[in-house]
Amino acid sequence: MSEFEKTIWNFYLQKGIKNPAEISLYVFDDQANFEVIKRKGASYAVEIGDVYYIFLDSSIPLPNRREQLAHEIGHVLLHAGNQLWTSPLIKEKQEAQAKKFAHYALIPSWFLIEKLQDAPETIQGKAATLADFFCVSEPFVIERLFLLEKDISGGEIHARTY
């Protein structure tokens, strides 16, 4: 596990989360005071006073909402300031960090590796099975599998681990 993921793992252990069904993104509210507001439109987070408001698109399927909520919580926990005023290079880095947080928070490696043992052989079968199990979209699972492969190989992509 990367140091980044170890932090999430330790946090989950402190909260008594021992299986994927127990993962609730609202557990991160202890770390940053946030409220979620569901409405139609793009998802984003803003800080007003000492509260973060995460506006979540209510018109998209639940798996996608979970992914977007995790992404926005990643911004809340990892970044300060308003992205509108940052350089494109910093914004790109922050987006990548929030995306990585979402992958690790929703599909932690220790649960993923265990579940992969029972998953079908094909990538499509794995994606469908894991997406259903973790309540995320199939493209999100595929991205997470590539991230796992990169983590295992030390940053270089080699033979597929899935």
C-alpha positions in Angstrom: 0.0 0.0 0.0 1.1 3.5 -0.7 1.5 5.9 2.2 -1.6 7.7 0.9 -3.7 4.6 1.1 -2.2 3.5 4.5 -3.6 6.8 5.9 -7.1 5.9 4.7 -6.7 2.3 5.9 -5.6 3.5 9.4 -8.6 5.9 9.5 -11.0 3.1 8.5 -9.5 0.8 11.2 -9.9 3.6 13.8 -13.6 3.9 12.8 -14.1 0.1 13.0 -14.6 -0.4 9.3 -13.6 -4.0 8.5 -15.5 -4.7 5.4 -16.6 -2.8 2.3 -20.3 -2.8 3.3 -19.3 -0.6 6.3 -17.7 2.1 4.2 -19.7 5.3 4.5 -18.1 8.5 3.1 -19.8 10.5 5.8 -17.3 9.0 8.2 -14.9 11.6 6.9 -17.1 14.4 8.3 -15.1 14.0 11.5 -12.0 15.2 9.6 -13.6 18.1 7.8 -16.9 19.7 8.6 -19.0 19.3 5.5 -22.6 19.2 4.4 -23.9 17.5 1.3 -26.6 19.2 -0.8 -28.2 17.2 -3.5 -29.5 19.0 -6.5 -29.3 18.8 -10.3 -26.1 20.1 -11.9 -22.3 19.6 -11.7 -20.8 18.4 -8.4 -18.4 20.7 -6.6 -17.4 21.8 -3.1 -17.1 25.3 -1.6 -16.0 26.5 1.8 -18.1 29.1 3.5 -16.8 30.0 6.9 -15.7 26.8 8.7 -18.1 24.6 6.7 -17.6 22.9 3.4 -20.7 22.5 1.2 -20.6 19.7 -1.3 -23.1 20.1 -4.0 -23.8 16.7 -5.4 -25.6 16.0 -8.7 -28.8 14.1 -7.8 -29.7 13.3 -11.4 -27.0 10.7 -11.9 -27.1 7.0 -10.7 -26.0 6.2 -7.2 -22.7 4.6 -8.1 -21.6 7.8 -9.9 -22.9 10.0 -7.0 -20.7 7.9 -4.6 -17.7 8.5 -6.9 -18.3 12.2 -7.1 -18.9 12.5 -3.4 -15.6 10.7 -2.7 -13.9 13.0 -5.2 -15.2 16.1 -3.6 -14.4 14.9 -0.1 -10.9 14.3 -1.4 -10.7 18.0 -2.4 -12.1 19.0 1.1 -9.5 16.9 2.9 -6.5 17.5 0.7 -6.8 21.0 -0.7 -7.2 24.6 0.5 -8.4 27.5 -1.5 -10.5 28.0 -4.6 -9.6 26.1 -7.7 -10.9 28.9 -9.8 -7.9 31.0 -8.9 -5.2 28.3 -9.2 -3.0 27.7 -12.2 -4.1 25.0 -14.6 -1.1 22.8 -13.6 -2.0 23.0 -9.9 -5.6 22.4 -10.7 -4.7 19.3 -12.8 -2.6 17.9 -9.9 -5.4 18.6 -7.4 -7.9 16.8 -9.6 -5.6 13.8 -9.9 -5.2 13.7 -6.1 -8.9 13.9 -5.5 -9.6 11.2 -8.0 -6.9 8.9 -6.4 -8.5 9.6 -3.0 -11.9 8.5 -4.4 -10.5 5.3 -5.7 -8.7 4.4 -2.5 -11.6 5.5 -0.3 -14.3 3.5 -2.2 -12.2 0.5 -3.2 -9.4 0.0 -0.7 -6.6 -2.4 -2.0 -7.0 -4.8 0.9 -10.7 -5.3 0.1 -10.1 -5.3 -3.7 -7.3 -7.9 -3.7 -9.5 -10.2 -1.5 -12.5 -9.7 -3.8 -10.4 -10.2 -7.0 -9.8 -13.9 -5.9 -13.5 -14.6 -6.5 -14.0 -12.4 -9.6 -14.6 -13.7 -13.1 -11.6 -14.1 -15.5 -12.5 -11.4 -18.0 -11.9 -7.7 -17.4 -15.6 -7.1 -18.2 -16.7 -9.7 -15.7 -14.4 -8.4 -13.0 -15.6 -4.8 -13.7 -19.3 -5.8 -13.4 -18.8 -8.0 -10.3 -16.6 -5.4 -8.5 -18.8 -2.4 -9.5 -21.8 -4.1 -8.0 -19.9 -5.2 -4.9 -18.4 -1.7 -4.2 -21.4 0.3 -5.6 -19.4 2.2 -8.1 -19.4 2.3 -11.9 -17.6 -0.2 -14.1 -15.3 2.4 -15.6 -14.3 3.5 -12.1 -13.4 -0.2 -11.3 -11.3 -0.5 -14.4 -9.4 2.7 -13.4 -9.0 1.3 -9.9 -7.6 -1.9 -11.3 -5.0 0.0 -13.3 -4.1 2.0 -10.2 -3.7 -1.2 -8.3 -1.4 -2.6 -11.0 0.6 0.6 -10.9 0.9 0.4 -7.1 2.0 -3.2 -7.2 4.6 -2.7 -9.9 6.1 0.4 -8.2 4.8 2.9 -10.7 5.5 1.0 -13.9 2.8 -0.9 -15.7 3.8 -4.5 -16.4 1.7 -7.7 -16.8 -1.8 -7.3 -15.6 -2.5 -8.4 -12.0 -6.2 -8.8 -12.7 
